[in-house]
Amino acid sequence: MVSRAKIKELMNESACSHSKDKKPGEGCDKPKPGLAAGGCAFDGAQISLFPYADAVHLVHGPQTCLGASWETRETKTSYEGRDHTQMGFTTGITTNDVIFGGDKRLADSIDYIMENYRPEAIFVYSTCVTALVGDDIDATCKAGSEKHGVPVVPVHAPGFVGSKNLGSRLAGEAVLEHLIGTKEPETTTPYDINLIGDYNVTGDMWQYLPLFEKIGIRVLSSMSGDGRVGDIRTAHRARLNVIVCAKSLITLTRKMQERYGIPWISVSFYGKRDTTFAIREIVNALGDPALIERAEAVIAQAEAELEAKLAPYKALFEGKKAVLNTGGNKAWSIASGLQDLGIEVVATSVAKSTQD
Ligand code: SF4
């Protein structure tokens, strides 16, 4: 289960730039009443892991938790097997389970899923009710994993612990503790990276991955856009962690650096300047002069092609101003994309974002 110490640790992430100037215990904003209205911690955890289409996402709670979070974000997958995210799975606990405990119902649900769907893994999300009742989700997941021979990963982010952002961090903890480092990749290259925090919403990863391919950068695993459970299990062999617009997963990359010696950088792929900057950061971090040279050639070609396409829009937007009222990383990443079009961004909100 999720402990107070774990929450405290995640709220005081030393690698967050805004934590450095604060005294111990004054890290990120603490959960406030009503914060779950914009998405609770469970919702944040599920959104972070849901792009794993080869896994079943099992919500251990009343049916309303699944219903409230259903289809909150469209993420694209190229997975050719059965996309398990097209179906909602919940243990649907009742008052009877609240009184007598929901562990048996959870164990039966895991058996049912394995017999009927054979996913690569099952993520089991605790929710407010099952966390308060005190179901031993860790033990049930461990038993299910041993019985069926696939990872059954407990995700301890019940809604009451805090915001969506905190849930995302807790999802990172679950992946780190139960998946990363549990399998070896078939091959490795000196240009292997992990993409952390891009969820391939409406397929945006597929805009920049062809550039990687031309340069020779290989994505070993993704957390979690268009990701595969088998790949994230091998993530410990990557040469670099690339955080994409997601400060909430800094704890994961900081711990992977401590545990596996993988350095990390934080970038964005919104717009021309950010994409160019991101590619340069990646190849410089990988440090191969031939790779850096290839990257510059690809950047020059892609920028020239894009400039030609943007020219009519730039004429249209000349002298225009924008105020952004978005959520999360979009506050700063979309600003950059708009600036590429010649729009002046005069103000932005920080809803669901860190001040940073
Ligand atoms: S986990 Fe808690 S806050 Fe989140 S949807 Fe379920 S009951 Fe609501």
Boltz pocket constraint, residues with backbone or C-beta under 6 A from the ligand:
constraints:
  - pocket:
      binder: B
      contacts: [[A, 36], [A, 40], [A, 41], [A, 42], [A, 43], [A, 61], [A, 64], [A, 65], [A, 68], [A, 126], [A, 127], [A, 128], [A, 129], [A, 157], [A, 158], [A, 159], [A, 160]]
      max_distance: 6.0
